[in-house]
């Protein structure tokens, strides 16, 4: 682990360029892995589930504005 969840949340709030770059690299890596898996499986996939957790049972970890700015794009 390069950064803790606390560090990542601070990066999102402060707009730290190094932290945001790590988030972007993580997204690129995960997309590349997903693409390879889909290519290997061909047409034999019925269902895909990604287990990301962006909140608690009571609320999201970040506000909607931060989500729209950094996570959704």
Helices and strands as residue ranges (DSSP letters): H 5-14, H 17-41, H 64-66, I 67-71
